[in-house]
């Protein structure tokens, strides 16, 4: 509890960590004024990965439930907001709420079904894949939303950014996602030190012991799934409006789920800043590999590199990069 | 009668699926490792059979023993050199390790062969046996017979040989096996090798029936999971039964609805079984 003693701001953050965070936020906030369009678009991808990673990290890193089907919620959020916009001209912010509610409902349904029947661990992970894949094939045959040929959002050539309908420049999406990512960071930080956060960690460490202490394990696991699903769906809406097109086979794909979980694992499961660090490391290196494979004309170089990085992390630093970097930087999270 | 013929085709393909899933089931039953690289290992075997066929003109059925042996060595080496260290680690670390292996296999195949679908041309590809009004495709019959022979060999190994009995002892009681002096790590490596050998054989057989391309690997991994969970993780007859079930359900739903919908059927089946009978049709509650 030495961290608490040095806590000046009353937020449970050491001064050193607060300064580091402030520098990071400042750098991110001014970045669009200094970097090229290409770098900015890479940063958007970084922020997507960081945000989805945080949403997944709440469920896996903090509550200890391994979902391998988070693409399901990305897809639901994306399709809900896009369909309402394309078919009914409703602003995406409304669609996001619908998508989040839908994802939370589906997420709690899946969680409730599996935990009620005591489907846990590996079986739970497989069940989440099964639901995501099932939905993917369903959308492949869902003509009203475009089926396999995809759903396209009309692109308007506007002189200025339209924030209400999310039509605009890369910079606008960059700031939206930066706000989302920092919001998710703050929310995770907040929940971690609330009753529910301690319950989740108790369940993660030893479910039976948590149950014995009188924690309603079922309820809190379902809550973790619902929250994580809703956050993921919110990001999914931005995926739809940023890309302007949606295909079931990309947005619901197992590959999407795998990409979501890779960043937080590389950064450090259950840590607050891990997903963000992991997103930076993975995306920038992945981008470098993409251009390298373009130069040499080799398919699969990027995937190979993903595999190699994963293998290296699991073999050398299973706790992730952030705990290691945090120690190097002399930052200290008070929960230690 | 048409439906009956479609079901026969499904059953024969399902036998090969069963052999593939058997490998997954054996590995999980003994080592408690979930092989997330299962389909990838099978696609690797399919490419090996393809290359041998292209370069030397050898029928995949004749290349089968060689490829099976090669996959055994690969599985043995992987478990011995890498996976054994992760036996006592948390589930998600094991998952990541095998996911990394899976990605590396797929990416390597992609680099070597590109994303295009490949197949082997056999002169008996369109022959069939006729029994009354029933039609049996020659390739499917060969594939199914090979799969059943492979499964029978594996069953005999576990039932009658000392090594097989030792491995079963490991599966039943890990600590007890160590106490009586069994080399558990070596037995685990042999088990993983056997599981890989199953997909080696299944890959050669499946290449008679379908095209191969790197990206289908993860579909086969998921298919293998569906089958073993249907039948019961760790149950050998269950894996075969699950394979036959999925084979028939794929064939029928592909014919009655649309072929692209057949996997949704399998997933629905999986969801149903996980919720109603999580130990699988023939599995025992752990």
Interface residues (C-beta under 8 A of the other chain):
Chain A: X60 X66 X113 X114 X117 X118 X119 X121 X122 X123 X125 X126 X127 X129 X130 X131 X133 X134 X137 X138 X140 X141 X148 X254 X255 X258 X265 X269 X298 X299 X300 X301 X302 X303 X304 X305 X306 X307 X308 X310 X311 X313 X314 X315 X318
Chain B: X34 X86 X89 X91 X92 X93 X95 X96 X97 X99 X100 X101 X102 X103 X104 X106 X107 X108 X109 X110 X111 X114 X115 X214 X218 X222 X225 X226 X229 X258 X260 X261 X263 X264 X267 X268 X270 X271 X274 X275 X276 X278
